Amino acid sequence: MKIGLLFSGQGAQCVGMAKSLYDSCASVRELFERADSALGYKISEFCFCGPMSELTKTSVCQPALYLHGIAVVTVMRERGMLEGLPSAALGLSLGELTAHAVAETYDFETGLKIVAERGRLMQAACDASKGAMASLIGGDRDKVFEICARNGIDVSNLNCPGQTVISGEAEKVERAVAEAKALGIFKMVVPLKVAGAYHSRLMEPARAAFEEYLGEIQFKAPQTAVFTNVTGKLVSDPAEVKSNLVKQVVSTVRWEDCVRSAIDAGVESFYECGPGGVLAGMMRRIDKTRPVKSLAEIADFA
């Protein structure tokens, strides 16, 4: 059976994440030790103990989620649920970088450092701007793009049928939310509690600095299928992989398109690797015929 792995994006983090994996598996403990050493601080303590105010920071939660995703894959392999590489690896936003680590585009430590720097740069961009995001439930893509264009903001996420996220300057997002509510074509319009305007033009300083940071880092061709958030399509050339990871910082996350591309490539079942269960829920909205199971803690492997 062709298996696809799904990796969480920012927002899925929770205090205590991966603790039961750490307690149950020596290989996961070793992974956390390697992460603490590579980062120069104990990311394990943020994962296990929080506080949530620290774990929620972009600079902390991104390496934490990357580490949790790799830990889940490690346990899957130990338990014989995954032999070798999966048929496909997909990640939402940050999760795309985790997918590339699994696909051996770069090694674990290199990926961890890339993710940590990405998080640091995005945190700085958040601190330097006043951004906001909102979720629109119902309606259609074209109408959301029209609203964003009129208000000078961006569509940050196309998650699944009927679920879109917009992002940009706080005042402009507020106007777009009011317009969307007035149209009466959306089931719900919900402002999100986030630190900034991710995947919007306000992240341009982070994009430019991230491009410079990645310049000298060598990428290899992914050894399994990885689908880029930027286009929703398969990407395999190392230079194109790097370019798309840079563009992704300011581009729309086309998650639904990524999942559909994986299904078109023959993936028959999916595992969500990391906390939250959000991706499994989106998966069921995109295609109910494909089995999907969330794996976050040791009890999920029962």
Salt bridges, closest charged atoms under 4 A:
ASP23 OD1 - LYS19 NZ 2.92
GLU54 OE2 - LYS57 NZ 3.07
GLU109 OE2 - ARG34 NE 2.73
GLU117 OE2 - ARG120 NH2 2.79
GLU146 OE1 - LYS143 NZ 3.31
ASP154 OD2 - ARG201 NE 2.94
GLU169 OE2 - LYS172 NZ 3.32
GLU179 OE2 - ARG150 NH2 2.40
GLU204 OE2 - ARG207 NH2 2.87
GLU211 OE1 - ARG207 NH1 3.15
GLU256 OE1 - ARG141 NH2 3.58
GLU256 OE2 - ARG260 NE 2.98
ASP257 OD1 - ARG141 NH2 3.00
ASP257 OD2 - ARG254 NH1 3.89
ASP287 OD2 - ARG290 NE 3.79
